[in-house]
Amino acid sequence: MEGKTIIIGGTSGIGLATAQKFCNEGFEVIIGGRDPNKLTEALNILGNSVQGSVVDASSDEQLQAFYHKIGRFDNLILSLSGRKGSGNFSSLDLNEVRQGFEAKFWSQVRAAQLALPFISPEGSITFITAASAQAANPGTSGLAAINGAIECMIPVLAVELAPLRVNGISPGVINTPWWDWMPLEQRQAAFEMFAQFSLVGRVGQPEDIANAIFALATNRFITGQIQIVDGGLLLKGAVS
């Protein structure tokens, strides 16, 4: 298969695994990230066949320069996220929720909108949200709002931007650097707890999500969909 695929937020975790998946499948891959050191590390892992540029998705100017440098492309994967926005609602820091929206919602939406002049009409945009948008877990109202806002836009954009395909992936608990704020022992205990609730007996790995992203982005008969990839946690009512 051939096609030029852009992964913004492609320097670690799900984004990095997705870049590796598309590269392995024969796609031309360009990754973007705001941290030059992480970008260099990712390119060293991915090898010479993958290109990369430093780009901050909170900046219109940097995104426009990034797209102009790349030119026409086929698939856009938005693996942009942030950690802020969690906490019990009664004491929730609304400034942190606002920062969480800026890091994930606004960065993904901004990157998608500015990509439109460059992306093939037969191509695809894949947003990455989180299963907290469908869960009803105390302490996650801010995260649910951020991810739910993205998910509400997806079917509308699929209709509005057709034939360009627009989809979303909603991961459950995935072993990525998103969890690095937790001390190692506490993180391992949390993963063991989530594994007990999972119908498949484990938490997810970045490659699990990368495979789902690839399937959505390359299937030309799927649009306007949000694919939950959580190992069955939502079915048992336990998800971060």
Secondary structure as GFF3:
##gff-version 3
##sequence-region A 1 240
A	DSSP	beta_strand	4	8	.	.	.	ID=ss1
A	DSSP	alpha_helix	13	24	.	.	.	ID=ss2
A	DSSP	beta_strand	28	33	.	.	.	ID=ss3
A	DSSP	alpha_helix	36	46	.	.	.	ID=ss4
A	DSSP	beta_strand	50	54	.	.	.	ID=ss5
A	DSSP	alpha_helix	60	70	.	.	.	ID=ss6
A	DSSP	beta_strand	73	78	.	.	.	ID=ss7
A	DSSP	three_ten_helix	89	91	.	.	.	ID=ss8
A	DSSP	alpha_helix	94	100	.	.	.	ID=ss9
A	DSSP	pi_helix	101	106	.	.	.	ID=ss10
A	DSSP	alpha_helix	107	115	.	.	.	ID=ss11
A	DSSP	beta_strand	119	128	.	.	.	ID=ss12
A	DSSP	three_ten_helix	131	133	.	.	.	ID=ss13
A	DSSP	alpha_helix	141	160	.	.	.	ID=ss14
A	DSSP	beta_strand	165	171	.	.	.	ID=ss15
A	DSSP	three_ten_helix	177	181	.	.	.	ID=ss16
A	DSSP	alpha_helix	184	197	.	.	.	ID=ss17
A	DSSP	alpha_helix	206	218	.	.	.	ID=ss18
A	DSSP	beta_strand	226	229	.	.	.	ID=ss19
A	DSSP	alpha_helix	233	236	.	.	.	ID=ss20
###
